[in-house]
Amino acid sequence: MYEEAPSGAVPGAVRWRAEGPGGVVLPDGCMDLLWTGGRLLVAGPDTGPHPAGEVPGRSFAGLRLAPGSAPALLGVPARELRDRRVELADLWPAAEVRRLTERTAAYEDPCAALEALARTRLAAAGPPDPLPAEVTARLRAGQPVSAVAAAVGLGERQLHRRSLDAFGYGPRTLGRILRLQHALALARRGLPQAEVAFAAGYADQAHLAREVRALAGTTLGAYTASAAAAGAAGANSETPQPSGSSTTA
């Protein structure tokens, strides 16, 4: 079982819940706050598939944060959390995490507790840096890195350094991940692979196949079959599950 909904408390975030062992976690450009087994954790930005069971537990609540927004909340550059799952206590003082853990456990809905935590921390961090959102939007629209750098008034090397802190990797990797997610969404709607490749901006179907294998560790056909099986089992999400939960690949 997996369900998600836009957060009404944290701009750009998605709250989600998952039950069961799950499957492979795919990169999505996001970072997540997690609650499972009475523990608070952080799922860092992924560069490839992560196996099921990497975070032990059968019941998860999570808050998927928009690309580039988590570092302000956590006080840690995203590059330090790339491809990692860490206890929140490894990042923040133990006494504070104990207090937050007790507070989260007292909520009937742990997603609401995660939203409250994120809202408080982001408010304390001050106005958000507009750069990550603009970079994400331009890459999602298919703009090349050189054009993105020029549009935001940075050199490509400066943009790369800023992106490492904001997203965990450079803009080219983020662009590949965002394009992959677009392609997977199109494939789940039933588009033929050649049409997916064209609509998502790949050079051809072979290019699409290479990128799916490199970033998701599978083939597009296997992915769509697994997504269809998950839907038949009752999943109600139009998007793959986020980096802290699980989605079958």
Order of alpha helices (4+ residues) and beta strands (2+ residues): beta-beta-beta-beta-beta-alpha-beta-alpha-alpha-alpha-alpha-alpha-alpha-alpha-alpha-alpha
